[in-house]
Amino acid sequence: MASTNGITLRSATESDWPAILELAEVCFGMRYDQPEIENIPGLFPIDRAIVAVDEGRIVGHTVDRTMTITVPGAATVQAAGVSAVTVAPTHRRRGILRALYTAQHERTEAEGIPLTIFTASEGTIYGRFGYGPATVENAVSIDRAQAEFRPTAPDPGGVRTSTLAAAQDHIREVYDRWRRVVPGGQARPDANWNIWFADPERHREGASSLFVLTHPDGYVLYRRQWRNDESVATVAEFRAVTPEAHAALWRVLLSLDLLKKVEASLTDDDPLPLLVTNPRLVRTTARYDGLWARVMDVPAALSARTYQQDLDTVLTVQDPFRNAGGTFALRVRDGVAECTPTSRPAELELGIDVLGSLYFGAHRARVFAAANRIQAKDAGVLRAFDTAFTAERDPELGWFF
Ligand SMILES: CC(C)(COP(=O)(O)OP(=O)(O)OC[C@H]1O[C@@H](n2cnc3c(N)ncnc32)[C@H](O)[C@@H]1OP(=O)(O)O)[C@@H](O)C(=O)NCCC(=O)NCCS
C-alpha cells in the first residue's frame, strides 16, 4: 500500500494482533477484559485491518466488517462498519488517519458497499471525511419513587425476571426481530453476543453484573449501583418490538423497590414520558449521537430506503474526501426511489456528510437549510425534500462497535 514520510501502510496479519491491541488500549485509555480479547478477532477479522508501520512498529490502525443495517422502510443495506481507529500519541497530526482512511475507503469503493458507518470518539474529526451523525440518543434519569403511570397506560403484564444465562436465546431472538424494523439496527454477530453474555468487568464501570427482565416481545438488561448515597439502576439495553412490551417492561423497571433512580437512553419518539402522569420526571441529562454514516454510492444508498412522500428533484452532493458526489435526479413514487446521475440543473445542494445525517431519518433537511448546510432553490423544493426524508420511526444504533 502507500508510503508517506517513512510510514508504510499494509494489511495486518495474525502476528500484528498484540501490537494492535496495545495501541487501542493506549489510545482509548483502557484495558480490554479477557472475553473481549478472545472475541474481537471474530468481530473484526485481522484480514480486514490496515496498519501504519514506522520502523517496524505499528503506529496506526483501522479495521471494518461488512454489516447488514436496517434503513427506513425496514429494508437492509450492506455497510462497512469501521472500528478501533487509532494513531499512536507519538505520531499524531501528521496525516496517518487520513492515509489509513483513504486506503480503507478505496477498498470499500472497490467492494461496491454503498455505506460506511461507525461510532465517533469526537464530534469534530469526521465531517471532513463525509460522515454525519445519524442517530440521536437522549440520556434520561427518572426519579423512580415519584413515577406513576397514567390510568390509560397499558398494563399488559407478561414480564419475568431471568438470569443472563437462561435468557440468552430469548434475547438474541428478540434483538433480531427488533433490528429488522428499526432504522440503524444492525444484524448482530455471535462474537458480540459472546462479549455481552460474558458481561466483562470493564463494561460494569463499578456497577453490578447484568440483571435481566424478559417479555415475549422484549427484554431489558440493567445494572444496579450505589452512587452518592443513592441506589441507581442503569439500563444497558432495552429492546421492545411492540408498544405492549415497552409499557410492560417500563412498569416493572419503575416498580423496583429500594431504588431511587433509573437511568436509560431514549430516542425522541420513545413514548415513556407520555405513559406517566408527570412527563418531567423523564429528565433528559444529555443528548448525543450514536451512529455516524457516510454515503459511498449515492444512487445505491438513496434507492435502498423508502420515503414518506412522492418527490421529483435534482440534488448536487459535494464529496471533498472521495468522488461519490455529483448531480443526481431523485424520483420517488409510493415510497420507492429511483436515483440516477443527471446533467439537469440542481434544485438542492448539500455536503455528503449532511446526506449521511439525513439518511436514517434522525435529522431534518429544513434544519440543515436553516444552518446554511443545504441550499434549496425555493421553499417548496425544501419542504418536499424535508418531508420525503423523514422516517416512520426514529433510528437507533443496534449494537455499539
Ligand atoms: C483521532 C486520531 C485517530 C487522529 O489521528 P491523526 O493521525 O492524528 O489524524 P490526521 O493527522 O490524519 O488528521 C486528519 C485530519 O483530522 C483532523 N483531526 C485529527 N484529530 C482531530 C481531533 N481530535 N479533533 C479535530 N480534528 C482532528 C486533522 O486536523 C486533519 O485535518 P485535515 O486533514 O483536514 O487537515 C488519533 O488522534 C487518535 O488515535 N485518538 C485517540 C483514539 C480515537 O479517538 N480514535 C477515533 C475513534 S472513532
PDBQT file of the ligand as one rigid body, heavy atoms in Angstrom, charges set to zero:
ROOT
HETATM    1  C1  LIG A 501      -8.283  10.624  16.202  1.00  0.00    +0.000 C 
HETATM    2  C2  LIG A 501      -6.926  10.114  15.719  1.00  0.00    +0.000 C 
HETATM    3  C3  LIG A 501      -7.140   8.734  15.093  1.00  0.00    +0.000 C 
HETATM    4  C4  LIG A 501      -6.387  11.113  14.685  1.00  0.00    +0.000 C 
HETATM    5  O1  LIG A 501      -5.204  10.574  14.065  1.00  0.00    +0.000 OA
HETATM    6  P1  LIG A 501      -4.130  11.515  13.339  1.00  0.00    +0.000 P 
HETATM    7  O2  LIG A 501      -3.217  10.612  12.563  1.00  0.00    +0.000 OA
HETATM    8  O3  LIG A 501      -3.542  12.433  14.299  1.00  0.00    +0.000 OA
HETATM    9  O4  LIG A 501      -5.041  12.333  12.298  1.00  0.00    +0.000 OA
HETATM   10  P2  LIG A 501      -4.513  13.028  10.954  1.00  0.00    +0.000 P 
HETATM   11  O5  LIG A 501      -3.219  13.722  11.216  1.00  0.00    +0.000 OA
HETATM   12  O6  LIG A 501      -4.543  12.081   9.810  1.00  0.00    +0.000 OA
HETATM   13  O7  LIG A 501      -5.647  14.095  10.774  1.00  0.00    +0.000 OA
HETATM   14  C5  LIG A 501      -6.630  14.020   9.752  1.00  0.00    +0.000 C 
HETATM   15  C6  LIG A 501      -7.474  15.260   9.822  1.00  0.00    +0.000 C 
HETATM   16  O8  LIG A 501      -8.294  15.198  11.000  1.00  0.00    +0.000 OA
HETATM   17  C7  LIG A 501      -8.036  16.321  11.841  1.00  0.00    +0.000 C 
HETATM   18  N1  LIG A 501      -8.057  15.818  13.223  1.00  0.00    +0.000 N 
HETATM   19  C8  LIG A 501      -7.397  14.760  13.701  1.00  0.00    +0.000 A 
HETATM   20  N2  LIG A 501      -7.688  14.588  15.008  1.00  0.00    +0.000 NA
HETATM   21  C9  LIG A 501      -8.535  15.564  15.341  1.00  0.00    +0.000 A 
HETATM   22  C10 LIG A 501      -9.197  15.918  16.554  1.00  0.00    +0.000 A 
HETATM   23  N3  LIG A 501      -9.022  15.207  17.677  1.00  0.00    +0.000 N 
HETATM   24  N4  LIG A 501     -10.036  16.988  16.534  1.00  0.00    +0.000 NA
HETATM   25  C11 LIG A 501     -10.221  17.687  15.388  1.00  0.00    +0.000 A 
HETATM   26  N5  LIG A 501      -9.619  17.402  14.226  1.00  0.00    +0.000 NA
HETATM   27  C12 LIG A 501      -8.780  16.346  14.203  1.00  0.00    +0.000 A 
HETATM   28  C13 LIG A 501      -6.676  16.833  11.438  1.00  0.00    +0.000 C 
HETATM   29  O9  LIG A 501      -6.568  18.196  11.719  1.00  0.00    +0.000 OA
HETATM   30  C14 LIG A 501      -6.645  16.544   9.948  1.00  0.00    +0.000 C 
HETATM   31  O10 LIG A 501      -7.379  17.534   9.234  1.00  0.00    +0.000 OA
HETATM   32  P3  LIG A 501      -7.061  17.849   7.683  1.00  0.00    +0.000 P 
HETATM   33  O11 LIG A 501      -6.548  16.577   7.049  1.00  0.00    +0.000 OA
HETATM   34  O12 LIG A 501      -8.389  18.265   7.141  1.00  0.00    +0.000 OA
HETATM   35  O13 LIG A 501      -6.050  18.928   7.713  1.00  0.00    +0.000 OA
HETATM   36  C15 LIG A 501      -5.918   9.991  16.900  1.00  0.00    +0.000 C 
HETATM   37  O14 LIG A 501      -5.766  11.258  17.486  1.00  0.00    +0.000 OA
HETATM   38  C16 LIG A 501      -6.328   9.006  17.974  1.00  0.00    +0.000 C 
HETATM   39  O15 LIG A 501      -5.963   7.836  17.914  1.00  0.00    +0.000 OA
HETATM   40  N6  LIG A 501      -7.080   9.462  19.019  1.00  0.00    +0.000 N 
HETATM   41  C17 LIG A 501      -7.485   8.635  20.149  1.00  0.00    +0.000 C 
HETATM   42  C18 LIG A 501      -8.412   7.497  19.743  1.00  0.00    +0.000 C 
HETATM   43  C19 LIG A 501      -9.613   7.985  18.973  1.00  0.00    +0.000 C 
HETATM   44  O16 LIG A 501     -10.312   8.921  19.361  1.00  0.00    +0.000 OA
HETATM   45  N7  LIG A 501      -9.896   7.310  17.839  1.00  0.00    +0.000 N 
HETATM   46  C20 LIG A 501     -11.026   7.607  16.988  1.00  0.00    +0.000 C 
HETATM   47  C21 LIG A 501     -12.067   6.592  17.281  1.00  0.00    +0.000 C 
HETATM   48  S1  LIG A 501     -13.585   6.949  16.426  1.00  0.00    +0.000 SA
ENDROOT
TORSDOF 0
